[in-house]
Amino acid sequence: MSTITRQPPLPAAPTESTTVPDEERGVMRDVSWDLYDRLTDAMGEECHIRVAYDGKDMEIMNLGPKHERCKELLGFFIYEVSMGLEIDFQPYGSTTWKRQKEHSGVESDLCYYFDRAKLEASAETAARESNDVADYPNPDLAAEIDISPSKIDRPKIYAALKVPEIWRFKDNAIAIEQLGPNGVYQAATASQFLHVRPDEVTRWFADGKSSPLQDWRRRLQKWIQTELKARADSNGAGA
């Protein structure tokens, strides 16, 4: 007769919540790594709830239609620019980056590899069909759609993971931030990976929200080939 081993119940923790249209965030204060680790394992990869842990507090966020539409549009933009400039990249979506050593974990809306060494390492790991996030390097670029303000220190999480660049959508604008040597993110004038400026991403993002997708895509591809490619070539894109 088989024996069923039951996990002890997850302990309660103080919670706070904020609700805005299309998005709700809740936070549990003074959470241990063990609780965060067990909760995210119990939720599984198919759960449509985003969880982040900054070493002390844990944020849980649902995903509304406005959030998801913005995420997909930004993903289209990054894909078209990368392909148009012939930049090697690999998307890893909303992977849960749990790092016990740093006591940090986050699920970006979008994340990517661009660094050659990371692309090669992730390709080798994927070839082994590993689904263990511990086998993969941290991403080079992460994107966050902030319909509502975060209730924990998300920049601290990304800094702990040493993610070089973050794109943030907030108040209908895209900001590009890069990790400085002091471990703090600072506003950047352009992406170090895609050669685009924040105002350009914001403009195309706004255009995409108000246009048929195929029309927007054709205009974007033309802009990439006629304007962006020359700038990227002068900066050494694809080298």
Beta strands, then each sheet from edge to edge (+ up, - down):
strand 1: 15-20
strand 2: 23-28
strand 3: 49-53
strand 4: 58-62
strand 5: 90-91
strand 6: 96-99
strand 7: 104-107
strand 8: 110-113
strand 9: 141-145
strand 10: 165-170
strand 11: 173-179
strand 12: 185-187
sheet 1: 1+ 2- 4+ 3-
sheet 2: 5+ 8- 9+ 10+ 11- 12+
sheet 3: 6+ 7-
end
